[in-house]
Amino acid sequence: MNYGYQNELDFVNLFNEKKLNELDNNSQLFLYELFDNNIENDEPIVSWKNKMVQKTDIFIKYKNIVKNISLKCGNSNSMHHEQIQEFERYLANIGIPYRIINIYLNYHYGYKRNEDGRRDYSKILSSDEYKSFYQKEINIFNKEIDKTKIIIDMIDRFIIRGRNSDYDIDALVCGTTNNYVWILKYDIYDLILSKRNIGYTSPHIACMTIGPKKRDINQNSIYRNERYIVCVRWNFIKESIIEFKQSQGLDGNSAHKKTSHKTS
Protein backbone atom coordinates (compact mmCIF):
# COMPACT_ATOMS: atom_id res chain seq x y z
CA MET A 1 0.00 0.00 0.00
CA ASN A 2 1.50 3.37 -0.99
CA TYR A 3 1.93 6.17 1.50
CA GLY A 4 -0.67 8.48 -0.08
CA TYR A 5 -3.35 5.78 -0.01
CA GLN A 6 -2.60 5.01 3.64
CA ASN A 7 -2.78 8.70 4.48
CA GLU A 8 -6.27 8.84 2.96
CA LEU A 9 -7.38 5.92 5.12
CA ASP A 10 -5.85 7.58 8.19
CA PHE A 11 -7.91 10.72 7.61
CA VAL A 12 -11.08 8.69 7.09
CA ASN A 13 -10.41 6.94 10.40
CA LEU A 14 -9.70 10.28 12.08
CA PHE A 15 -13.15 11.68 11.29
CA ASN A 16 -15.48 8.75 10.71
CA GLU A 17 -18.12 8.15 13.41
CA LYS A 18 -16.59 10.85 15.63
CA LYS A 19 -18.42 13.73 17.24
CA LEU A 20 -16.79 17.13 17.11
CA ASN A 21 -15.62 17.13 20.73
CA GLU A 22 -13.88 13.77 20.26
CA LEU A 23 -11.40 15.31 17.83
CA ASP A 24 -8.16 17.16 18.49
CA ASN A 25 -8.22 20.96 18.49
CA ASN A 26 -6.74 21.33 15.00
CA SER A 27 -9.33 18.99 13.52
CA GLN A 28 -12.13 20.85 15.27
CA LEU A 29 -10.90 24.12 13.80
CA PHE A 30 -10.74 22.49 10.37
CA LEU A 31 -14.34 21.31 10.58
CA TYR A 32 -15.59 24.67 11.85
CA GLU A 33 -14.01 26.29 8.81
CA LEU A 34 -15.09 23.57 6.41
CA PHE A 35 -18.74 23.73 7.50
CA ASP A 36 -18.76 27.51 7.97
CA ASN A 37 -19.24 27.15 11.74
CA ASN A 38 -22.48 25.20 11.23
CA ILE A 39 -21.40 22.10 13.12
CA GLU A 40 -22.07 20.91 16.66
CA ASN A 41 -21.72 17.80 18.83
CA ASP A 42 -25.23 16.55 18.18
CA GLU A 43 -24.37 14.05 15.43
CA PRO A 44 -21.31 12.02 14.51
CA ILE A 45 -19.32 12.91 11.42
CA VAL A 46 -19.18 10.37 8.60
CA SER A 47 -16.15 10.02 6.33
CA TRP A 48 -15.27 7.66 3.50
CA LYS A 49 -12.74 7.27 0.73
CA ASN A 50 -13.54 8.21 -2.86
CA LYS A 51 -13.46 5.04 -4.97
CA MET A 52 -12.91 7.08 -8.13
CA VAL A 53 -9.50 8.45 -9.16
CA GLN A 54 -10.41 12.13 -8.91
CA LYS A 55 -9.19 15.29 -7.20
CA THR A 56 -11.41 14.46 -4.24
CA ASP A 57 -9.69 11.80 -2.11
CA ILE A 58 -12.12 11.56 0.79
CA PHE A 59 -15.58 12.83 1.74
CA ILE A 60 -16.58 14.30 5.09
CA LYS A 61 -20.29 14.43 5.92
CA TYR A 62 -22.12 16.21 8.72
CA LYS A 63 -25.89 15.78 8.73
CA ASN A 64 -26.87 16.12 5.06
CA ILE A 65 -23.87 18.21 3.97
CA VAL A 66 -21.00 16.45 2.19
CA LYS A 67 -17.62 18.10 1.64
CA ASN A 68 -14.99 16.99 -0.89
CA ILE A 69 -11.41 16.90 0.38
CA SER A 70 -8.13 16.61 -1.53
CA LEU A 71 -5.17 15.28 0.48
CA LYS A 72 -1.43 15.82 0.01
CA CYS A 73 1.21 14.53 2.38
CA GLY A 74 4.69 15.56 1.21
CA ASN A 75 6.82 18.60 0.33
CA SER A 76 7.20 17.87 -3.40
CA ASN A 77 3.64 17.07 -4.34
CA SER A 78 2.46 15.85 -7.72
CA MET A 79 -0.80 17.72 -8.18
CA HIS A 80 -1.80 16.37 -11.58
CA HIS A 81 -0.88 13.80 -14.24
CA GLU A 82 -2.05 13.39 -17.81
CA GLN A 83 -0.80 12.02 -21.09
CA ILE A 84 1.27 14.45 -23.14
CA GLN A 85 -1.10 14.22 -26.15
CA GLU A 86 -4.06 15.11 -23.96
CA PHE A 87 -2.19 18.06 -22.45
CA GLU A 88 -1.29 19.26 -25.93
CA ARG A 89 -4.97 19.23 -26.91
CA TYR A 90 -5.89 21.04 -23.71
CA LEU A 91 -3.43 23.87 -24.40
CA ALA A 92 -4.85 24.26 -27.91
CA ASN A 93 -8.43 24.28 -26.56
CA ILE A 94 -7.68 27.20 -24.23
CA GLY A 95 -6.22 29.19 -27.10
CA ILE A 96 -2.46 28.68 -26.76
CA PRO A 97 -0.86 29.08 -30.24
CA TYR A 98 0.83 25.96 -31.60
CA ARG A 99 4.25 27.64 -31.79
CA ILE A 100 3.98 28.13 -27.99
CA ILE A 101 2.71 24.59 -27.42
CA ASN A 102 5.68 23.33 -29.43
CA ILE A 103 8.04 25.09 -27.03
CA TYR A 104 6.60 23.00 -24.21
CA LEU A 105 6.71 19.80 -26.26
CA ASN A 106 10.40 20.39 -27.03
CA TYR A 107 11.11 20.84 -23.32
CA HIS A 108 9.04 17.82 -22.33
CA TYR A 109 10.80 15.41 -24.69
CA GLY A 110 14.15 17.07 -24.04
CA TYR A 111 15.87 16.31 -27.35
CA LYS A 112 18.84 18.43 -28.29
CA ARG A 113 18.34 20.18 -31.61
CA ASN A 114 20.69 20.45 -34.56
CA GLU A 115 21.72 23.74 -36.13
CA ASP A 116 18.79 23.49 -38.54
CA GLY A 117 16.38 23.23 -35.58
CA ARG A 118 15.55 19.54 -36.04
CA ARG A 119 15.50 17.26 -33.03
CA ASP A 120 18.45 14.93 -32.51
CA TYR A 121 16.64 11.81 -31.28
CA SER A 122 19.91 10.25 -30.15
CA LYS A 123 20.48 12.89 -27.46
CA ILE A 124 18.04 13.49 -24.57
CA LEU A 125 19.06 16.34 -22.30
CA SER A 126 18.48 16.62 -18.57
CA SER A 127 16.25 19.45 -17.46
CA ASP A 128 19.25 21.59 -16.47
CA GLU A 129 21.06 20.84 -19.72
CA TYR A 130 17.99 21.69 -21.77
CA LYS A 131 17.54 25.00 -19.96
CA SER A 132 21.18 25.90 -20.53
CA PHE A 133 20.52 25.75 -24.30
CA TYR A 134 16.91 26.88 -24.62
CA GLN A 135 16.00 29.01 -21.58
CA LYS A 136 14.80 31.91 -23.74
CA GLU A 137 12.21 29.64 -25.36
CA ILE A 138 10.96 28.44 -21.98
CA ASN A 139 10.65 32.07 -20.87
CA ILE A 140 8.41 32.74 -23.89
CA PHE A 141 6.16 29.81 -22.94
CA ASN A 142 5.96 30.98 -19.32
CA LYS A 143 5.08 34.52 -20.38
CA GLU A 144 2.32 33.25 -22.69
CA ILE A 145 0.54 31.25 -19.98
CA ASP A 146 1.03 33.85 -17.23
CA LYS A 147 -2.44 35.30 -17.72
CA THR A 148 -5.10 35.35 -15.00
CA LYS A 149 -7.74 33.56 -17.10
CA ILE A 150 -5.29 30.78 -18.05
CA ILE A 151 -3.99 30.42 -14.50
CA ILE A 152 -7.54 30.02 -13.13
CA ASP A 153 -8.39 27.47 -15.83
CA MET A 154 -5.26 25.49 -14.96
CA ILE A 155 -5.99 25.67 -11.22
CA ASP A 156 -9.39 24.13 -11.98
CA ARG A 157 -7.80 21.37 -14.07
CA PHE A 158 -4.80 20.65 -11.86
CA ILE A 159 -6.31 21.03 -8.37
CA ILE A 160 -9.97 21.97 -8.02
CA ARG A 161 -11.93 19.77 -10.44
CA GLY A 162 -9.63 17.78 -12.68
CA ARG A 163 -10.61 16.22 -16.00
CA ASN A 164 -13.10 13.57 -14.91
CA SER A 165 -15.40 15.13 -12.33
CA ASP A 166 -18.35 17.50 -12.29
CA TYR A 167 -17.63 18.49 -8.69
CA ASP A 168 -15.01 20.75 -7.14
CA ILE A 169 -13.01 20.04 -4.01
CA ASP A 170 -14.01 22.10 -0.98
CA ALA A 171 -10.62 22.03 0.71
CA LEU A 172 -7.02 21.00 0.14
CA VAL A 173 -5.39 19.36 3.17
CA CYS A 174 -1.63 18.95 3.43
CA GLY A 175 0.09 16.76 5.99
CA THR A 176 -0.75 13.76 8.13
CA THR A 177 -3.44 13.31 10.74
CA ASN A 178 -1.17 14.45 13.58
CA ASN A 179 0.20 17.50 11.74
CA TYR A 180 -1.76 19.08 8.92
CA VAL A 181 -2.83 22.40 7.47
CA TRP A 182 -5.59 23.18 5.01
CA ILE A 183 -6.88 25.79 2.64
CA LEU A 184 -10.39 26.21 1.29
CA LYS A 185 -11.26 26.22 -2.39
CA TYR A 186 -11.51 29.93 -3.10
CA ASP A 187 -8.38 30.75 -1.11
CA ILE A 188 -6.45 28.35 -3.37
CA TYR A 189 -7.03 30.71 -6.30
CA ASP A 190 -5.78 33.69 -4.29
CA LEU A 191 -2.74 31.82 -3.01
CA ILE A 192 -1.61 30.63 -6.44
CA LEU A 193 -2.31 33.97 -8.14
CA SER A 194 -0.17 35.63 -5.48
CA LYS A 195 2.74 33.41 -6.60
CA ARG A 196 2.61 34.29 -10.30
CA ASN A 197 5.85 36.29 -10.23
CA ILE A 198 8.02 33.41 -9.01
CA GLY A 199 11.16 33.29 -11.16
CA TYR A 200 11.19 29.57 -11.92
CA THR A 201 13.31 28.60 -14.93
CA SER A 202 11.18 25.53 -15.69
CA PRO A 203 7.82 25.72 -17.44
CA HIS A 204 5.43 26.74 -14.69
CA ILE A 205 2.09 28.22 -13.82
CA ALA A 206 2.70 30.46 -10.81
CA CYS A 207 4.10 28.14 -8.08
CA MET A 208 3.47 24.89 -9.97
CA THR A 209 6.06 23.45 -12.35
CA ILE A 210 5.11 21.48 -15.47
CA GLY A 211 7.25 18.73 -16.95
CA PRO A 212 7.62 15.02 -17.69
CA LYS A 213 7.00 12.61 -14.83
CA LYS A 214 10.37 11.01 -15.67
CA ARG A 215 12.81 12.03 -18.39
CA ASP A 216 14.44 8.61 -18.92
CA ILE A 217 17.62 10.17 -20.29
CA ASN A 218 19.31 6.82 -20.93
CA GLN A 219 16.14 5.37 -22.48
CA ASN A 220 16.40 2.19 -20.41
CA SER A 221 14.07 2.84 -17.50
CA ILE A 222 11.45 0.28 -16.50
CA TYR A 223 9.16 3.30 -16.16
CA ARG A 224 9.67 4.45 -19.73
CA ASN A 225 5.97 5.15 -20.23
CA GLU A 226 6.21 7.87 -17.58
CA ARG A 227 8.27 9.87 -20.06
CA TYR A 228 5.00 10.52 -21.91
CA ILE A 229 3.11 11.76 -18.85
CA VAL A 230 2.88 15.44 -17.92
CA CYS A 231 3.39 15.97 -14.20
CA VAL A 232 2.40 19.19 -12.43
CA ARG A 233 4.28 19.65 -9.14
CA TRP A 234 3.88 22.08 -6.27
CA ASN A 235 6.96 22.11 -4.07
CA PHE A 236 6.73 23.21 -0.42
CA ILE A 237 2.96 23.31 -0.56
CA LYS A 238 2.54 23.16 3.21
CA GLU A 239 4.86 26.12 3.71
CA SER A 240 3.00 28.03 0.98
CA ILE A 241 -0.32 27.49 2.73
CA ILE A 242 1.04 28.60 6.10
CA GLU A 243 2.69 31.68 4.59
CA PHE A 244 -0.49 32.65 2.75
CA LYS A 245 -2.66 32.33 5.84
CA GLN A 246 -0.28 34.38 7.92
CA SER A 247 -0.32 37.09 5.23
CA GLN A 248 -4.13 37.10 5.51
CA GLY A 249 -4.05 37.43 9.28
CA LEU A 250 -4.98 33.80 9.82
CA ASP A 251 -3.49 31.20 12.10
CA GLY A 252 -0.67 29.48 10.20
CA ASN A 253 -1.71 26.07 11.53
CA SER A 254 -5.31 26.42 10.46
CA ALA A 255 -7.55 28.35 8.14
CA HIS A 256 -9.34 30.04 11.04
CA LYS A 257 -8.86 33.48 12.45
CA LYS A 258 -7.35 33.31 15.91
CA THR A 259 -10.48 32.74 17.94
CA SER A 260 -11.22 29.96 20.34
CA HIS A 261 -14.11 27.54 19.96
CA LYS A 262 -15.55 25.71 22.90
CA THR A 263 -17.30 22.40 22.57
CA SER A 264 -19.58 20.87 25.14
C-alpha positions as CSV (number, residue, x, y, z in Angstrom):
1,M,0.0,0.0,0.0
2,N,1.5,3.4,-1.0
3,Y,1.9,6.2,1.5
4,G,-0.7,8.5,-0.1
5,Y,-3.4,5.8,0.0
6,Q,-2.6,5.0,3.6
7,N,-2.8,8.7,4.5
8,E,-6.3,8.8,3.0
9,L,-7.4,5.9,5.1
10,D,-5.9,7.6,8.2
11,F,-7.9,10.7,7.6
12,V,-11.1,8.7,7.1
13,N,-10.4,6.9,10.4
14,L,-9.7,10.3,12.1
15,F,-13.1,11.7,11.3
16,N,-15.5,8.7,10.7
17,E,-18.1,8.1,13.4
18,K,-16.6,10.8,15.6
19,K,-18.4,13.7,17.2
20,L,-16.8,17.1,17.1
21,N,-15.6,17.1,20.7
22,E,-13.9,13.8,20.3
23,L,-11.4,15.3,17.8
24,D,-8.2,17.2,18.5
25,N,-8.2,21.0,18.5
26,N,-6.7,21.3,15.0
27,S,-9.3,19.0,13.5
28,Q,-12.1,20.8,15.3
29,L,-10.9,24.1,13.8
30,F,-10.7,22.5,10.4
31,L,-14.3,21.3,10.6
32,Y,-15.6,24.7,11.9
33,E,-14.0,26.3,8.8
34,L,-15.1,23.6,6.4
35,F,-18.7,23.7,7.5
36,D,-18.8,27.5,8.0
37,N,-19.2,27.2,11.7
38,N,-22.5,25.2,11.2
39,I,-21.4,22.1,13.1
40,E,-22.1,20.9,16.7
41,N,-21.7,17.8,18.8
42,D,-25.2,16.6,18.2
43,E,-24.4,14.1,15.4
44,P,-21.3,12.0,14.5
45,I,-19.3,12.9,11.4
46,V,-19.2,10.4,8.6
47,S,-16.1,10.0,6.3
48,W,-15.3,7.7,3.5
49,K,-12.7,7.3,0.7
50,N,-13.5,8.2,-2.9
51,K,-13.5,5.0,-5.0
52,M,-12.9,7.1,-8.1
53,V,-9.5,8.4,-9.2
54,Q,-10.4,12.1,-8.9
55,K,-9.2,15.3,-7.2
56,T,-11.4,14.5,-4.2
57,D,-9.7,11.8,-2.1
58,I,-12.1,11.6,0.8
59,F,-15.6,12.8,1.7
60,I,-16.6,14.3,5.1
61,K,-20.3,14.4,5.9
62,Y,-22.1,16.2,8.7
63,K,-25.9,15.8,8.7
64,N,-26.9,16.1,5.1
65,I,-23.9,18.2,4.0
66,V,-21.0,16.4,2.2
67,K,-17.6,18.1,1.6
68,N,-15.0,17.0,-0.9
69,I,-11.4,16.9,0.4
70,S,-8.1,16.6,-1.5
71,L,-5.2,15.3,0.5
72,K,-1.4,15.8,0.0
73,C,1.2,14.5,2.4
74,G,4.7,15.6,1.2
75,N,6.8,18.6,0.3
76,S,7.2,17.9,-3.4
77,N,3.6,17.1,-4.3
78,S,2.5,15.9,-7.7
79,M,-0.8,17.7,-8.2
80,H,-1.8,16.4,-11.6
81,H,-0.9,13.8,-14.2
82,E,-2.1,13.4,-17.8
83,Q,-0.8,12.0,-21.1
84,I,1.3,14.4,-23.1
85,Q,-1.1,14.2,-26.1
86,E,-4.1,15.1,-24.0
87,F,-2.2,18.1,-22.5
88,E,-1.3,19.3,-25.9
89,R,-5.0,19.2,-26.9
90,Y,-5.9,21.0,-23.7
91,L,-3.4,23.9,-24.4
92,A,-4.9,24.3,-27.9
93,N,-8.4,24.3,-26.6
94,I,-7.7,27.2,-24.2
95,G,-6.2,29.2,-27.1
96,I,-2.5,28.7,-26.8
97,P,-0.9,29.1,-30.2
98,Y,0.8,26.0,-31.6
99,R,4.2,27.6,-31.8
100,I,4.0,28.1,-28.0
101,I,2.7,24.6,-27.4
102,N,5.7,23.3,-29.4
103,I,8.0,25.1,-27.0
104,Y,6.6,23.0,-24.2
105,L,6.7,19.8,-26.3
106,N,10.4,20.4,-27.0
107,Y,11.1,20.8,-23.3
108,H,9.0,17.8,-22.3
109,Y,10.8,15.4,-24.7
110,G,14.2,17.1,-24.0
111,Y,15.9,16.3,-27.4
112,K,18.8,18.4,-28.3
113,R,18.3,20.2,-31.6
114,N,20.7,20.5,-34.6
115,E,21.7,23.7,-36.1
116,D,18.8,23.5,-38.5
117,G,16.4,23.2,-35.6
118,R,15.6,19.5,-36.0
119,R,15.5,17.3,-33.0
120,D,18.4,14.9,-32.5
121,Y,16.6,11.8,-31.3
122,S,19.9,10.2,-30.2
123,K,20.5,12.9,-27.5
124,I,18.0,13.5,-24.6
125,L,19.1,16.3,-22.3
126,S,18.5,16.6,-18.6
127,S,16.2,19.5,-17.5
128,D,19.2,21.6,-16.5
129,E,21.1,20.8,-19.7
130,Y,18.0,21.7,-21.8
131,K,17.5,25.0,-20.0
132,S,21.2,25.9,-20.5
133,F,20.5,25.8,-24.3
134,Y,16.9,26.9,-24.6
135,Q,16.0,29.0,-21.6
136,K,14.8,31.9,-23.7
137,E,12.2,29.6,-25.4
138,I,11.0,28.4,-22.0
139,N,10.6,32.1,-20.9
140,I,8.4,32.7,-23.9
141,F,6.2,29.8,-22.9
142,N,6.0,31.0,-19.3
143,K,5.1,34.5,-20.4
144,E,2.3,33.3,-22.7
145,I,0.5,31.3,-20.0
146,D,1.0,33.8,-17.2
147,K,-2.4,35.3,-17.7
148,T,-5.1,35.4,-15.0
149,K,-7.7,33.6,-17.1
150,I,-5.3,30.8,-18.0
151,I,-4.0,30.4,-14.5
152,I,-7.5,30.0,-13.1
153,D,-8.4,27.5,-15.8
154,M,-5.3,25.5,-15.0
155,I,-6.0,25.7,-11.2
156,D,-9.4,24.1,-12.0
157,R,-7.8,21.4,-14.1
158,F,-4.8,20.6,-11.9
159,I,-6.3,21.0,-8.4
160,I,-10.0,22.0,-8.0
161,R,-11.9,19.8,-10.4
162,G,-9.6,17.8,-12.7
163,R,-10.6,16.2,-16.0
164,N,-13.1,13.6,-14.9
165,S,-15.4,15.1,-12.3
166,D,-18.4,17.5,-12.3
167,Y,-17.6,18.5,-8.7
168,D,-15.0,20.7,-7.1
169,I,-13.0,20.0,-4.0
170,D,-14.0,22.1,-1.0
171,A,-10.6,22.0,0.7
172,L,-7.0,21.0,0.1
173,V,-5.4,19.4,3.2
174,C,-1.6,19.0,3.4
175,G,0.1,16.8,6.0
176,T,-0.7,13.8,8.1
177,T,-3.4,13.3,10.7
178,N,-1.2,14.4,13.6
179,N,0.2,17.5,11.7
180,Y,-1.8,19.1,8.9
181,V,-2.8,22.4,7.5
182,W,-5.6,23.2,5.0
183,I,-6.9,25.8,2.6
184,L,-10.4,26.2,1.3
185,K,-11.3,26.2,-2.4
186,Y,-11.5,29.9,-3.1
187,D,-8.4,30.7,-1.1
188,I,-6.5,28.4,-3.4
189,Y,-7.0,30.7,-6.3
190,D,-5.8,33.7,-4.3
191,L,-2.7,31.8,-3.0
192,I,-1.6,30.6,-6.4
193,L,-2.3,34.0,-8.1
194,S,-0.2,35.6,-5.5
195,K,2.7,33.4,-6.6
196,R,2.6,34.3,-10.3
197,N,5.8,36.3,-10.2
198,I,8.0,33.4,-9.0
199,G,11.2,33.3,-11.2
200,Y,11.2,29.6,-11.9
201,T,13.3,28.6,-14.9
202,S,11.2,25.5,-15.7
203,P,7.8,25.7,-17.4
204,H,5.4,26.7,-14.7
205,I,2.1,28.2,-13.8
206,A,2.7,30.5,-10.8
207,C,4.1,28.1,-8.1
208,M,3.5,24.9,-10.0
209,T,6.1,23.5,-12.3
210,I,5.1,21.5,-15.5
211,G,7.2,18.7,-17.0
212,P,7.6,15.0,-17.7
213,K,7.0,12.6,-14.8
214,K,10.4,11.0,-15.7
215,R,12.8,12.0,-18.4
216,D,14.4,8.6,-18.9
217,I,17.6,10.2,-20.3
218,N,19.3,6.8,-20.9
219,Q,16.1,5.4,-22.5
220,N,16.4,2.2,-20.4
221,S,14.1,2.8,-17.5
222,I,11.4,0.3,-16.5
223,Y,9.2,3.3,-16.2
224,R,9.7,4.4,-19.7
225,N,6.0,5.1,-20.2
226,E,6.2,7.9,-17.6
227,R,8.3,9.9,-20.1
228,Y,5.0,10.5,-21.9
229,I,3.1,11.8,-18.8
230,V,2.9,15.4,-17.9
231,C,3.4,16.0,-14.2
232,V,2.4,19.2,-12.4
233,R,4.3,19.6,-9.1
234,W,3.9,22.1,-6.3
235,N,7.0,22.1,-4.1
236,F,6.7,23.2,-0.4
237,I,3.0,23.3,-0.6
238,K,2.5,23.2,3.2
239,E,4.9,26.1,3.7
240,S,3.0,28.0,1.0
241,I,-0.3,27.5,2.7
242,I,1.0,28.6,6.1
243,E,2.7,31.7,4.6
244,F,-0.5,32.6,2.7
245,K,-2.7,32.3,5.8
246,Q,-0.3,34.4,7.9
247,S,-0.3,37.1,5.2
248,Q,-4.1,37.1,5.5
249,G,-4.0,37.4,9.3
250,L,-5.0,33.8,9.8
251,D,-3.5,31.2,12.1
252,G,-0.7,29.5,10.2
253,N,-1.7,26.1,11.5
254,S,-5.3,26.4,10.5
255,A,-7.6,28.4,8.1
256,H,-9.3,30.0,11.0
257,K,-8.9,33.5,12.4
258,K,-7.3,33.3,15.9
259,T,-10.5,32.7,17.9
260,S,-11.2,30.0,20.3
261,H,-14.1,27.5,20.0
262,K,-15.5,25.7,22.9
263,T,-17.3,22.4,22.6
264,S,-19.6,20.9,25.1
